[in-house]
Amino acid sequence: MALKILNIEDEVSCPLCLELLTESLSLDCGHSFCQACITANTKEAEISLEGGSSCPVCSARYSLGSLRPNQHLANIVEKIREVKLSPEELKRDLCERHEEKLRLFCKEDRKIICWLCERSQEHRGHHTFLMEEVVKECQEKLQAALERLRKEQEKAEKLEADIREERISWKYQILAEKQRIQTEFIWLKIILDNEEQRELQMLEEEEKRILGNLAEAEADLAQQNQLVKELISDLELRSEWPAVDLLQDMSGIMKWSEIWTLRKPQTVSKKLKSSFRAPDLRAMLRMHRELTHVQCYWVDITLNPINLSINLVLSEDQRQVMSMPIWPVKYYNYGILGSQYFSSGKHYWEIDVSKKTAWILGVYCRTHFCDRKCGVGRGTNHRHLFSRYKPQFGYWVIGLQNKFEYTAFEETSTSDPKVLTLSMAVPPFRVGVFLDYEAGIVSFFNVTNHGSLIYKFSKCCFSRTAYPYFNPLNCPGPMTLCPPSS
């Protein structure tokens, strides 16, 4: 059988490569070649001086367009490839004992056997099956196992991707936390540096005051000492005068010497007025975090020039307002509102008051009580300057009076406001105002002192639109609105 296959193989081999035809193409003369072989031969012929193509077997002329596939030969080649086996492969399909075709499978011994083996004593009573059936069953099991393992592989790949994604997520979380820690420590360093400078400045001022007082006391004592020396010298000279001259002395030096006493200098405390205590860094960091949180709601506020009081001057960009005295008329300004107004949400803005010695700022919301009693922005029925600044009339504000008196104006049942004195460790050169409309909260922050809370109004009743409110009072220094994140 192998010899027959070899004879047929010669007929379906390519004359050029001497291998079984691959994608066979036939010429008009009937000879067939591999597609790659005849194509390469055609190109070589075209390049040569002849300029034409001829059959490598019979030298018959042909054109590249006349080549056509030979499906019949292709099928024969495919069959030969299927049955062409090595002697070892042929031997492997035969039973070593009986040299019969191995067609059966013994389930008990798990061996492939021939029909004579099945009838032998060795396999008698065993369950035997056609090998094709067992192979089919085995392939089905194999496919089922492959499908299951592929699903498991998909699960493993998904879990691997999830873990990779989680690892990347953790990496970014840790990086963000690292940056947050570094940022907070940078702020802590800034806070510590500022606190150090403030404490040293306070100590220098106290040193200047104490040493100045001591220098004045020393100079005064030196002056008194010189005077008493002169008095002693005069009296020593008079002690040598004749009695008549001494009795007739009208200079009054004796009288003065009798009544002169040493004027003692003012005592200086032995203890420093400002004793240093380490700042509470946790509290400072908490204040800074709270300030950073509310600054997320920073809005760009400008001042509204409508109904501007005659003694107020507004800058061209509508961010700065100043009070200008109108001599000889004494005129009181009623403040100015922001151009922006709010009926919901959270909002934050900052005001620079570093050049002022008096101011009022906060939130104004027109109330029904104000409409009935005084009209919006008038305040003419109140007895003194701050009588109108109370929540009852729609004002949630704080203020500075007399350079150092910081006050808040709370609700009372009387016509006079409840004025609360606010203590400031550091004068606020920049004040932040935070409005939470829904929660009814108006908070004031000392931005100069790392965002410390100055005062908070809770349970505010905003029945209408709320406006930022500013009043520079009669202090000529400018009140300036800061742009966001400045």
C-alpha positions in Angstrom: 0.0 0.0 0.0 2.9 2.3 0.8 4.4 1.6 -2.6 1.2 2.5 -4.3 1.1 5.8 -2.4 4.7 6.5 -3.4 3.8 5.9 -7.1 0.8 8.2 -7.0 2.9 10.7 -5.1 5.3 11.0 -8.0 2.4 12.0 -10.3 1.2 14.8 -8.0 4.6 16.3 -7.1 5.8 19.6 -8.4 8.6 19.3 -11.1 10.3 22.3 -9.7 10.5 21.8 -5.9 9.8 17.9 -6.1 7.4 18.2 -3.2 3.7 17.5 -3.1 1.8 20.2 -5.0 0.8 23.2 -2.9 -2.0 25.3 -4.3 -1.4 23.7 -7.7 -1.7 25.6 -11.0 -1.9 24.0 -14.4 -0.6 25.2 -17.8 -2.2 24.8 -21.1 0.2 22.0 -21.9 -1.2 20.0 -19.0 1.8 20.2 -16.6 1.0 21.3 -13.0 3.2 23.2 -10.5 3.0 24.8 -7.1 1.7 28.3 -7.3 4.8 29.8 -5.5 7.2 27.8 -7.8 5.6 28.7 -11.2 5.1 32.3 -10.1 8.8 32.6 -9.2 9.7 30.9 -12.6 7.6 33.3 -14.5 9.2 36.4 -12.9 12.7 35.0 -13.6 11.7 34.5 -17.2 10.4 38.0 -17.6 13.6 39.5 -16.1 15.8 37.4 -18.5 16.6 38.5 -22.0 14.0 36.2 -23.5 11.2 38.3 -22.0 8.7 35.4 -22.1 7.6 32.3 -20.1 7.8 28.7 -21.1 6.9 25.4 -19.3 9.9 24.1 -17.3 9.0 20.5 -18.4 8.1 20.8 -22.1 9.1 24.4 -22.9 5.7 25.2 -24.2 5.0 29.0 -24.1 2.4 30.3 -21.7 1.2 33.6 -20.2 0.6 34.3 -16.5 -3.0 34.9 -17.2 -3.5 31.4 -18.6 -2.6 29.7 -15.3 -5.6 28.0 -13.7 -6.1 26.1 -10.3 -6.3 22.3 -10.6 -8.7 21.4 -7.8 -8.7 17.7 -8.8 -5.0 17.4 -8.1 -5.3 19.4 -4.9 -7.9 16.9 -3.6 -5.6 14.0 -4.4 -2.7 15.6 -2.7 -4.8 16.2 0.4 -5.8 12.5 0.5 -2.2 11.4 0.1 -1.2 13.7 3.0 -4.0 12.1 5.2 -2.9 8.5 4.5 0.8 9.0 4.2 2.1 7.6 7.5 5.6 6.6 8.7 6.3 2.9 9.3 6.3 3.6 13.0 2.8 5.1 12.8 1.5 2.1 10.7 3.0 -0.3 13.2 1.4 1.6 16.1 -2.1 1.0 14.8 -1.6 -2.8 14.9 -1.8 -5.2 17.9 1.6 -6.3 18.9 0.4 -9.8 19.7 -2.1 -10.5 16.9 -1.0 -7.8 14.3 -4.7 -7.0 13.9 -6.1 -3.5 13.7 -6.6 -1.9 17.2 -10.3 -1.0 17.1 -11.6 -1.7 20.7 -11.1 -0.1 24.1 -11.1 -2.1 27.4 -12.6 0.0 30.1 -11.2 -2.1 33.0 -7.6 -2.2 31.8 -7.9 1.1 29.9 -6.1 -0.4 26.9 -6.7 -0.3 23.1 -7.1 -3.9 21.9 -8.0 -5.8 18.8 -11.0 -8.2 18.3 -8.8 -11.2 19.2 -7.7 -9.6 22.4 -11.3 -9.1 23.4 -11.9 -12.9 23.1 -8.8 -13.8 25.0 -8.8 -14.9 28.6 -7.1 -11.7 29.6 -10.0 -9.5 28.7 -12.9 -11.9 29.0 -15.9 -10.4 30.9 -14.5 -6.9 30.5 -16.5 -4.0 29.2 -15.2 -3.2 25.7 -16.3 -0.4 23.4 -15.5 0.7 19.9 -12.6 3.0 20.0 -14.4 5.7 17.9 -17.2 5.8 20.5 -14.7 6.1 23.4 -12.7 8.7 21.5 -15.9 10.7 20.9 -16.9 10.5 24.6 -13.4 11.4 25.6 -13.4 14.4 23.2 -16.7 15.5 24.6 -15.3 15.3 28.1 -12.2 17.1 26.9 -14.2 19.9 25.4 -16.3 20.2 28.6 -13.1 20.3 30.6 -11.6 22.9 28.2 -14.8 25.0 28.5 -14.7 24.8 32.3 -11.0 25.6 32.4 -11.4 28.5 29.9 -14.2 29.9 32.2 -11.8 29.5 35.1 -9.1 31.2 33.1 -11.5 34.1 32.4 -12.3 34.3 36.1 -8.6 34.3 36.9 -7.9 37.0 34.3 -10.8 39.1 35.6 -9.5 38.6 39.2 -6.0 39.5 38.0 -7.4 42.6 36.3 -9.4 43.5 39.4 -6.4 43.1 41.6 -4.3 45.2 39.1 -7.0 47.9 39.1 -7.2 47.7 42.9 -3.4 48.0 43.2 -3.5 51.1 40.9 -6.3 52.5 42.9 -4.4 51.9 46.2 -1.3 53.4 44.6 -3.2 56.6 43.7 -4.9 56.7 47.1 -1.6 56.4 48.9 0.0 59.0 46.6 -3.0 61.4 47.3 -2.7 60.7 51.1 1.1 61.3 50.9 0.5 64.6 49.1 -2.2 65.6 51.6 0.2 64.8 54.5 3.0 66.8 52.8 0.6 69.7 52.2 -0.6 69.7 55.8 2.9 69.6 57.1 3.8 72.5 54.8 0.9 74.4 56.3 2.1 73.4 59.8 5.5 74.8 59.0 4.0 78.0 57.7 1.8 78.2 60.8 4.8 77.6 63.0 6.9 80.2 61.2 4.1 82.7 61.5 3.5 82.0 65.1 7.3 82.2 65.8 7.5 85.6 64.0 4.4 86.8 65.9 5.7 85.7 69.3 9.2 87.2 68.5 7.5 90.5 67.4 5.5 90.6 70.6 8.6 90.0 72.6 10.5 92.7 70.7 7.7 95.2 71.3 7.7 94.3 75.0 11.4 94.5 75.1 11.3 97.9 73.5 8.6 99.1 76.0 10.4 97.7 79.1 13.8 98.9 78.1 12.4 102.3 77.0 10.7 102.7 80.4 13.9 101.7 82.2 15.9 104.1 80.0 13.5 106.9 80.9 13.6 106.0 84.6 17.4 105.9 84.4 17.6 109.3 82.7 15.2 110.8 85.2 17.2 109.4 88.2 20.4 110.8 86.6 18.7 114.2 86.3 17.5 114.1 89.9 21.0 112.9 91.0 22.6 115.9 89.3 20.1 118.2 90.9 20.7 116.9 94.4 24.4 117.2 93.8 24.0 120.8 92.9 21.8 121.4 96.0 24.4 119.7 98.3 27.2 121.9 96.7 25.2 125.0 97.3 24.4 124.1 100.9 28.1 123.2 101.5 29.1 126.7 100.2 26.4 128.4 102.4 27.7 126.6 105.4 30.9 128.7 105.2 29.1 132.0 104.8 29.0 134.6 107.6 26.0 134.3 109.9 24.6 137.7 108.7 24.8 136.6 105.0 23.3 133.3 105.8 20.3 134.9 107.6 19.8 137.4 104.9 19.8 134.8 102.1 16.5 135.2 100.1 17.2 132.6 97.3 14.9 130.0 98.8 17.5 127.4 98.5 17.0 126.3 102.1 13.3 126.0 101.7 13.7 124.0 98.5 16.3 121.7 100.1 13.9 121.0 103.0 11.0 120.0 100.8 12.9 118.2 97.9 12.5 114.5 97.9 13.6 111.8 95.4 10.9 111.0 92.8 11.0 107.2 92.5 10.7 105.8 89.0 7.7 103.7 88.0 8.2 100.1 88.9 8.6 97.6 86.1 7.1 94.2 86.4 9.7 91.4 87.0 7.6 89.1 84.8 7.2 89.3 81.1 3.7 90.3 80.0 3.7 87.9 77.1 4.8 84.5 78.4 5.3 82.1 75.5 3.1 79.0 75.3 3.5 76.5 72.5 0.6 76.8 70.0 -2.1 74.1 69.8 -1.1 72.7 66.4 -4.1 70.4 66.2 -6.5 73.2 66.7 -4.6 75.4 64.2 -4.7 72.6 61.6 -8.4 72.0 62.3 -9.0 75.7 61.7 -7.0 75.6 58.5 -9.0 72.6 57.3 -12.3 74.2 58.0 -11.1 77.4 56.2 -9.9 75.3 53.3 -13.3 73.5 53.2 -15.4 76.7 53.1 -13.0 78.3 50.5 -14.2 75.6 48.1 -17.4 77.7 47.8 -15.6 81.0 47.1 -17.6 83.3 44.8 -16.4 86.4 42.9 -18.2 89.2 44.7 -18.4 92.8 43.4 -20.1 95.8 45.0 -23.4 97.2 43.8 -23.2 100.9 42.9 -27.0 101.4 43.0 -28.2 103.7 45.8 -24.6 104.5 46.8 -24.4 106.9 49.7 -23.0 110.3 48.9 -20.0 109.9 51.1 -18.9 106.5 49.7 -16.5 106.2 46.8 -16.5 103.0 44.7 -13.5 101.8 42.6 -13.7 101.2 38.9 -13.6 97.4 39.2 -16.3 97.7 42.0 -14.2 95.7 44.5 -13.2 98.5 46.8 -15.2 101.1 48.7 -14.0 104.1 50.8 -15.7 106.6 53.1 -14.9 110.2 52.3 -15.9 112.9 54.9 -18.2 115.6 53.5 -17.3 118.8 55.4 -19.0 120.5 57.1 -22.0 118.2 56.7 -22.1 115.2 59.1 -23.4 112.4 57.0 -23.9 108.8 57.9 -23.6 106.1 55.2 -25.8 103.0 55.3 -23.4 100.7 53.7 -23.4 98.9 50.4 -24.6 95.5 49.2 -22.9 93.0 46.9 -24.0 92.8 43.3 -24.5 89.0 43.8 -27.3 87.6 45.8 -28.2 84.2 47.1 -31.4 82.2 47.7 -29.8 78.8 48.2 -26.5 77.0 48.4 -23.2 77.7 50.1 -21.1 80.8 49.4 -17.8 82.3 50.6 -16.0 85.6 50.1 -13.1 87.5 51.7 -12.6 91.1 52.6 -9.3 93.0 53.1 -9.7 95.4 56.1 -6.0 95.8 56.9 -6.1 99.6 56.4 -9.2 100.2 58.4 -9.9 101.1 62.1 -13.7 100.7 61.8 -15.9 98.5 59.7 -19.1 96.3 59.6 -19.6 93.4 57.3 -21.7 90.2 57.0 -25.0 89.3 55.4 -28.2 91.3 54.8 -31.6 89.7 54.1 -34.7 91.9 53.9 -37.2 90.9 56.5 -41.0 91.6 57.0 -40.2 93.3 60.3 -37.7 95.6 58.6 -40.3 96.5 55.9 -42.9 97.5 58.6 -40.6 99.3 61.0 -37.8 101.0 59.2 -37.6 100.2 55.5 -34.7 98.5 53.9 -31.4 100.4 54.3 -32.9 103.4 56.2 -32.6 102.8 59.9 -33.9 106.3 60.8 -36.1 105.1 63.7 -33.1 103.8 65.7 -31.4 105.7 68.4 -27.7 105.2 67.6 -25.3 103.9 65.0 -25.4 100.2 65.8 -29.1 99.9 66.8 -30.1 98.7 63.3 -27.5 95.9 63.1 -29.4 92.9 64.5 -30.9 89.8 62.9 -34.4 91.1 63.6 -33.8 93.7 61.0 -32.1 91.3 58.6 -28.4 91.9 59.5 -26.0 89.1 60.5 -22.9 91.1 60.9 -19.7 91.7 63.0 -17.8 95.0 63.3 -14.8 96.9 64.5 -15.1 100.1 66.5 -12.5 102.4 68.1 -9.6 100.5 66.4 -9.6 97.6 68.9 -13.2 96.8 69.8 -14.5 93.8 67.8 -18.3 93.2 68.2 -21.1 91.0 67.0 -24.7 92.0 67.0 -27.1 89.3 68.2 -30.9 89.0 68.4 -32.7 90.6 71.4 -36.2 91.2 72.4 -35.6 94.9 72.9 -35.0 97.6 70.4 -31.3 97.7 71.2 -29.0 95.0 69.8 -27.1 92.6 72.0 -23.5 93.7 71.4 -21.1 90.9 72.0 -17.4 91.7 72.5 -15.2 89.4 70.5 -11.6 88.7 71.6 -8.9 88.5 68.9 -5.5 86.9 69.5 -4.5 88.3 66.2 -6.2 91.4 64.6 -8.0 90.2 61.4 -6.5 92.1 58.4 -8.5 89.8 56.2 -12.0 88.4 57.1 -13.7 85.5 55.4 -17.5 85.2 55.4 -19.3 81.9 54.8 -23.0 81.7 54.1 -24.9 78.3 54.2 -28.4 79.4 53.1 -30.2 76.1 53.8 -28.6 75.5 57.1 -29.1 79.1 58.2 -25.5 79.7 59.1 -23.3 82.8 58.7 -19.6 82.3 59.8 -16.7 84.7 60.0 -13.1 83.6 59.8 -9.9 85.4 60.7 -7.8 84.5 57.6 -4.8 86.3 59.1 -4.8 83.9 62.0 -4.8 80.6 59.9 -8.6 80.7 59.5 -9.6 80.9 63.2 -13.4 81.2 63.7 -14.3 84.8 64.8 -18.0 84.2 65.2 -20.9 82.1 63.9 -24.6 82.9 63.6 -26.7 79.8 63.7 -30.4 79.2 63.0 -30.6 82.3 60.8 -34.0 82.8 59.2 -33.5 83.8 55.5 -37.0 84.3 54.3 -35.8 86.2 51.2 -32.7 86.7 49.1 -29.5 87.2 51.0 -26.9 89.8 50.0 -23.3 90.3 51.1 -23.2 93.5 53.2 -20.3 96.0 53.7 -20.0 99.3 55.6 -16.6 101.1 55.8 -18.2 103.5 58.4 -16.4 106.8 58.7 -12.9 105.3 58.5 -11.2 106.6 55.3 -9.2 103.4 54.8 -10.4 101.2 51.9 -12.5 98.0 52.3 -11.5 95.7 49.5 -13.1 92.5 48.2 -10.6 89.8 47.4 -10.8 87.8 44.2 -11.3 84.0 44.6 -8.2 82.1 45.7 -6.1 85.2 46.0 
